[in-house]
Amino acid sequence: MKFFAIVSGLALALTGALAQVTAPMQNYNVTSPVMNGAYVAGQMLPCTVTIFENVPADISLSVSLVSAANSSTSFVIATTLDTSKSPDSVRTKNNVTYYEHSVNYNIPTNIPLGSYNVVFLDSKTNTQTSIPITILPVSSSSVVPSAAATGSSGTPSSTNVSIFKSDAVTTVSPAKAILSLAAVAVLASML
């Protein structure tokens, strides 16, 4: 039983570690957006970095959204992201102290759909960290406005409206799939 708990905890820790991307100079981690994540036009794109306590505070980050198909199509998310080690940004988890900074970007509704990179550029070291994402179309509302305002169930405004769109399906990265299969194989061998 202890072995099962240890293996489960290890698998969970590895899966959580895959959700963050370390910068080339290892001076910050990007914890959002999620790599290969799908985001919807007209909604928020969270951009979050963590800076560990033992890393010098000499970081100057800008964040932009750049089309993977056409690099001349880009949007500025933040010209200067706050990377200070202030009391407002300090966090502690598992006895590790770090500083977390976020900016929420409202994705324009008229943005060309498709693949993009969220680029975190450190101008002090001239290095960048790119997180690939996909921008999906604006979702249409399927509830009558008066019903949404009152909280009642209402009736659909269209008979063929679905909240599940075929283009909203994302795939699991091969690394996560292999990790999951390995964890299942270990668990199966214990039984």
C-alpha positions in Angstrom: 0.0 0.0 0.0 2.9 2.4 0.8 4.5 1.6 -2.5 1.2 2.4 -4.3 1.0 5.8 -2.5 4.6 6.6 -3.3 4.2 5.8 -7.0 1.0 7.7 -7.3 2.6 10.7 -5.6 5.6 10.6 -7.9 3.4 10.4 -11.0 1.3 13.3 -9.8 4.4 15.4 -9.1 5.9 14.7 -12.5 2.6 15.6 -14.2 2.5 18.9 -12.3 6.1 19.6 -13.2 5.3 19.3 -16.9 2.9 22.2 -16.6 5.7 24.7 -16.1 8.4 25.8 -18.6 11.8 27.0 -17.3 13.4 29.9 -19.1 16.7 29.3 -20.9 18.7 31.1 -18.2 16.8 29.2 -15.5 15.9 32.5 -13.8 12.1 32.2 -14.1 9.4 29.6 -14.8 6.3 30.2 -17.0 3.3 28.5 -15.3 0.6 29.9 -17.6 -0.5 29.8 -20.3 -0.4 26.0 -20.6 1.8 24.6 -23.4 -0.3 23.6 -26.4 -3.4 24.9 -24.6 -6.5 26.1 -26.4 -7.8 29.6 -25.6 -10.9 31.3 -26.9 -11.0 34.7 -28.7 -12.8 37.3 -26.5 -11.7 35.6 -23.3 -8.7 36.0 -21.0 -5.3 34.6 -21.6 -3.4 34.3 -18.2 0.3 34.8 -18.3 2.1 33.9 -15.1 5.7 33.6 -14.1 7.4 32.5 -10.9 10.8 33.7 -9.8 12.5 31.8 -7.0 13.9 33.5 -4.0 17.6 32.6 -4.7 17.5 34.0 -8.3 18.8 37.6 -8.7 16.0 40.1 -9.5 17.8 41.3 -12.6 15.0 40.3 -15.0 13.2 42.5 -17.5 10.3 40.6 -19.2 8.0 41.7 -22.0 5.2 39.4 -23.2 3.7 39.2 -26.6 1.4 37.0 -28.6 2.9 36.1 -32.0 1.2 34.1 -34.8 3.0 30.9 -35.6 2.0 31.2 -39.3 2.9 34.8 -39.7 5.4 36.4 -37.3 4.4 39.9 -38.4 1.1 39.3 -36.8 1.7 40.0 -33.1 0.0 41.6 -30.1 1.7 43.2 -27.1 0.5 41.6 -23.9 2.8 43.5 -21.5 5.7 45.8 -22.4 7.2 45.3 -18.9 6.0 42.5 -16.7 6.5 43.1 -13.0 9.2 40.8 -11.7 9.9 42.4 -8.4 10.4 40.5 -5.2 7.7 42.4 -3.3 5.8 41.2 -0.2 2.6 41.3 -2.4 4.0 38.7 -4.8 5.6 36.3 -2.3 4.3 32.7 -2.2 5.4 29.6 -0.3 4.7 26.0 -1.3 6.3 22.9 0.2 8.8 25.1 2.1 9.9 26.8 -1.1 9.6 30.6 -1.3 9.0 32.2 -4.7 7.5 35.3 -6.3 4.5 35.0 -8.6 3.5 37.7 -11.2 0.6 37.6 -13.6 -1.0 39.6 -16.3 -4.4 38.7 -17.9 -4.7 39.5 -21.6 -8.1 39.9 -23.2 -7.8 38.1 -26.5 -9.4 40.3 -29.2 -12.6 38.9 -30.7 -11.3 39.7 -34.2 -8.0 37.9 -33.9 -7.0 35.6 -36.7 -7.6 32.0 -35.4 -4.9 29.4 -35.3 -1.6 28.7 -33.7 0.3 31.3 -31.7 3.3 31.6 -29.4 3.2 33.5 -26.2 6.7 34.9 -26.1 8.4 35.9 -22.8 11.4 38.0 -23.7 14.1 38.8 -21.1 15.8 42.0 -22.4 18.6 41.7 -19.8 19.8 38.4 -21.2 18.2 38.6 -24.7 16.6 35.2 -24.3 13.1 34.2 -24.8 10.7 31.5 -23.7 7.9 30.6 -26.2 4.7 28.8 -25.2 2.7 27.4 -28.1 -1.1 27.9 -27.9 -4.1 27.7 -30.1 -6.7 30.5 -30.4 -10.2 29.1 -31.0 -13.3 31.1 -32.3 -15.5 33.1 -30.1 -18.2 30.8 -28.6 -21.8 31.8 -29.4 -24.3 32.1 -26.6 -27.0 29.5 -26.6 -29.2 31.0 -23.9 -31.8 33.7 -24.3 -30.4 36.9 -22.7 -33.3 37.4 -20.3 -32.9 33.8 -19.1 -29.2 34.3 -18.5 -29.9 37.5 -16.5 -32.5 35.9 -14.3 -30.6 32.6 -13.9 -33.5 30.6 -15.3 -32.8 27.8 -17.7 -34.3 29.5 -20.8 -34.6 28.0 -24.2 -31.8 27.7 -26.8 -31.7 30.5 -29.3 -30.8 28.1 -32.0 -31.8 24.4 -32.4 -28.4 23.3 -33.6 -26.2 24.9 -31.1 -23.6 22.8 -29.3 -21.1 23.7 -26.6 -18.8 21.0 -28.0 -17.0 22.1 -31.2 -15.0 19.7 -33.2 -12.2 22.3 -33.5 -12.0 22.7 -29.8 -10.5 19.2 -29.3 -6.9 19.3 -28.1 -4.4 16.4 -28.1 -2.3 15.2 -25.2 1.5 15.6 -25.7 3.4 12.4 -26.3 5.5 13.0 -23.1 2.4 13.1 -21.0 0.8 10.1 -22.7 4.0 8.0 -22.2 4.2 9.1 -18.6 0.6 8.2 -18.0 1.0 4.8 -19.7 4.2 4.1 -17.6 2.3 4.9 -14.4 -0.5 2.6 -15.4 2.0 -0.2 -16.2 3.7 0.2 -12.9 0.3 0.1 -11.1 -0.8 -3.0 -13.1 2.4 -4.8 -12.2 1.8 -4.3 -8.5 -1.5 -6.0 -8.7 
